[in-house]
Amino acid sequence: MTDLLDPINRRILAELSTNARLPVTELARKVGLSKTPVALRIRQLEEAGLITGYRAILSPVRLGLTHVTYVEVRMTDTRQKALEAFNAAVRAIPEVEECYMIAGGFDYLLKVRSRDMAHYRQIMADRISCLPHVNATSSHVAMEAVIEQNGPRL
């Protein structure tokens, strides 16, 4: 896998992470190769699982979803079946942008994006609090995004 991460492939990944719609000819110019080797490298990066897909990045501000809350979730049961039930249910909540199982003082950390505090309270009351095996939650409201990105920076 480290063989694939030579300097040119790192530049390809960096360029595509900035603009996945960049034409191969333009990408080739930026990395100093011709079109065919760049297309081959992209295919190899995809096959190796370093590129897992392409998507549009939506503007939360333009969509009116400027309120970000991080929610600590403590579970009543952390056996495998309970965790699987929670995982399946939390995936069905569109406002939950990210969900991580955590080792520490709580079990899960959710990133919830909403329109405002009233909308967040509704999400909390109607969806998050009703998730299977939830014992307690603690909310932390983000005041400002200092760094916000989709995926690792190269």
N, C-alpha and C positions, 0 to 999 in steps of 0.2 A: 504494500500500500504506500509506503514512503517513497518508492520508486516513482509513483505517479505524481508526487508532490514536488516536482522539480520547479525551478524558478518560473519557467514559462507557464506551466499548468497553474501555479499559484496566481500568476497575473491573469490568466483566463478566468479562474474562479473569482478573483477580485472584480474583474470587469463585469462578469455575468451577475454577480451579487448586487452590483450597482444598477445594471440595466440588462435584464434577461432578454430583452427584445433587440439587443444590439445585433445587427446583421453580421454573419460570419465574415464577410469581406472586411467590414470595419474592425471587427475583433482581431482578425489576422493582421491588419495594418498596425493596430495598437501593440500587439505582442511581437511583431517583427517576423512573422511567418506568412506563407501563402495560405490560401483558403482551404485546400485539401488537408494539409497536416493539422490545421486548427479544427476542422470538422471531425477528423479522426480522433484527436485528443478529447474533444467534447464527448464523443460517443464512448470513449474509454472511461472518462470520468463518470459518465452516467452508469455504465455497466458495472463499475467498481462501487457504485453507491455513494460517491462523493457528491454528485448532483442527484438529488432525489425528486426534483420536479421544478416546474416553473409556475408562477402565479402572479396575479395582479395584487399589488399592495394598495389597500384602500386607505383613504384619508379619514381617520376618526373625527377630525375637526369638521371636515365638510359633511360628514354623516351625522354630526351633532352628538357624537359619543366622546365627549371630552372629560368625563368623570371617571377616574381610575381608582379602584379600591383593591387593596390586597387583603385577603381573608385567610386567617389561620383557622384551620378546622381540626378539632379534636374528635376522635372517634370513640364510640362505646365498645367497639369490637374491631380488632385488627387481624383477625384470622383471614385466611386467603379468600374465602367465599364472601365475607363482608367487604373486603377491599375490592373484589371484582364487581360486586353490586354497586358500590360507591362509584368506581371508575366508569362503569357503563352509564350510570345515571347522570354524572357530572358532564359527560361528553355531550349529553342531549340539551344542555343549557347554552344557547348561542352567545350569551353575554359573558360566559367564562372563556376568556381569551387564552389563558394558560392554567395548567394544573400540575403541580409537582407533589409527589410523595416525599415527605421530609423526615430525616432522622434528627430527632431533637425533642423540644418541649411540646410540639404538636405534630399532627400526622400529615396534613396536606396544606399547601399554600396555593391559593387561587388568585389569579389576576382577573378582576371583573371590570368590564368597561360598560358604562351606562351614560345616559343623557345628563343626569343630575342626581342630587341626593335623594329626591323623592323616588326616582326611577330605581336607584340602587336599593332603597328600602323595600320596594316592591319585589325586586329580584330576590333579596335576602329572605323576605317573609314567605313568598310563594314558591320559591325553588330551592335555594341553598339550604335553608333550615329544614326542608322536607326531604333532603337527600338521605338515603339509607344509612343508618348507624352513626349519624351526626350527634355528638354529645354537646359540643359547645363551639362557638365561633368567636373570633376577635377580628375587628375590621380596622384597617389602616388606610386612610385616604391620602392619595398622592397629591401634593400641592403643585408640582411641576416636574415634567420629564426632562431630566438633564441629558441622559442618553437613552434613546429608545430605538431599537432596531429589530430586524427580522433575521436572525441567524448570526453566526460568528463573523467577526471582522477579520480579514486577512491582511 
